[in-house]
């Protein structure tokens, strides 16, 4: 991917460090924590402070460039959003629909880390009630 144009389109200042961080995350076959990203930068000869990596990750996360993954060990890991995969949540009473981000990112990483399996597809069926229907239902009781 052409990271300079990508950042320019998001109105983010282009720096060597930001380009390198995106490149590292994009080429990685696993999610990386900030320390791992920092170590990769150092190994590539990029002179960057750990605090700069943290600020860059925060900036990318605020601009919806990265997925933040919590594997339950107290360290967040990151990966470049490859697509805006969404699911539809439908009220089982009035059938109102809303679109939600896919909640499978963390589960996919847990499966990969614990089993070595990589999910290639999934189906997610959710049943829900909207606020209005919940309110109507509880008022009838």
Beta strands, then each sheet from edge to edge (+ up, - down):
strand 1: 66-70
strand 2: 76-80
strand 3: 86-90
strand 4: 97-101
sheet 1: 1+ 2-
sheet 2: 3+ 4-
end
